[in-house]
Amino acid sequence: YVIYWAFSLFTEVRYTPFIASPSMSEGGGPLIGIGSFSAIIGKPCSGIDSLLLFTALYSVMLVLDWKKMNKRLAILFFILGAIGMFATNIIRILLLFLIGAHYSPKLAVGLFHTNLGWILFLVYFWLFWTIAQKIIYKRSNRNSSKKQR
């Protein structure tokens, strides 16, 4: 529904709450259409895999550096990061529909759909962690590492 709402802000969009998918793994989902392009947003499009991977990577960072981090900020940044991961997935789906509707449906559901998720995930996590680590690490650790240089 978020995708439908986002598109309805600037273009005419069609929304059907549920369409059964021929693929057993997807099971179906809402059908969204823009112009002549439409697609079912199935379970794999939900972003759950990206959120689980984000949680796993963030957990590894926490385990490795727990003593060096401000715990409250680390928890706060996990929540902010998870929200950002959700937003990144919405951007991924929006881009897929824009490519499909205005450029090439084959490109959108083929190469673009297959690779955009992991590319956006890597870019997002790198940017997120670059910013987060500067904030959540305790000041004494940051100051002592600067003095050692």
ZIUR-V373152 format. One line per field, one symbol per residue. phi: phi as a letter, one per 20 degrees, with the letter a starting at -180 (. if undefined). psi: psi as a letter, one per 30 degrees, with the letter a starting at -180 (. if undefined). A space follows every 50 residues. Layout:
phi: ???
psi: ???
This chain:
phi: .ffgfffffcbfcdcdgbcfefeffemorfddccledbbeeegfefnfff fffgffffffffffcgfedffffffgfffffffffffffffgfgfgffff edcbgfffeegfffdfgffffffffffgffffffdeffgffffffffff
psi: eeeeeeeffglkkkkkekkkkfkefefaakkkkkbfkllkjaefffgeee eeeeeeeeeeeeeegeffljeeeeeefeeeeeeeeeeeeeeeeeeeeeee efdjeeeefceeeefeeeeeeeeeeeeeeeeeffefkkeeeeeeeeef.
